[in-house]
Structure formats: C-alpha cells, structure tokens
C-alpha cells in the first residue's frame, strides 16, 4: 500500500445507497474531509419528513456524525453546498437551519435551486468540506 493510500479514510454510514451506488458518506484525506451530498433519507421504516427545514436538520445531523467518524466537527466546516428543490418555496427554511447550525462557523456556501433529487420526497441535499482543526482558528 502506498503512503497516500494509508492517508485516505473512507467513512460509511450504512445507508443503502452508499453500497448500491458505490460511494462513501465521507472521505478524509490528511486533514481534509469531504462529505457527500446528504439528505434526510433513512431506512424504509423511517419516512422522510415533509418539510424542508426538518429535512435540512436531519441531513446536518448525518453530516455531523460523518465528520465525527472522520475526527472532525461542525466547527471545522469550511464550505457548504445546498441543493434545494423549489428554491423560492423552500430556500428560506433551509437557509434558516443552515444559520442555526453554522452561524458561528461561517463557511463559504452556495445555494442552488434544482428540479429534483434522487427521491421525489426529498427537498434538500447538503454537501460539505471540512478541514480538521479549522474551527480552532482565531477569527480577527
């Protein structure tokens, strides 16, 4: 195994799509953590909540767990990308949740309106990048 391969850590949440579609929930390379687009999708026994705000909260909870498995925390997030179905109707709710959870972190962010996500019941998908230890940086 090469030195670079030893530095790569793949994190799986156990979600069915990860195995089926062949991707990782997150990957840590050195101090950088990349988290896949994350939704409120759960097992078949757990329905997706109907509201964009609740879906954003669940997605951020999953992201927080993935970051923890990678040795990072929410304060280490440096970039977010928000993909929102029907942005005029759902954007404010998603951005409010983003603010609740990341106001003190203040990552760079993009908010994009999309036609649909992989499941018709999903309204928001969130992707993040983090750098382990970035949250400890003094903001002047």
Buried (B, 14 or more C-beta within 10 A) or exposed (E): EEEEEEEEBEBEBEBEBBEEEEBBBBBBEEBBBBBBBBBBBBEEEEEBBEBBBBBBBBBBEBBBBBBEBBBBBBBBBBBBBBBBBEBEEBBEBBBEBBEEBBEEBEBEBEBEBBEEBEEEBBBBBBBBBBBBEBBEEEEE
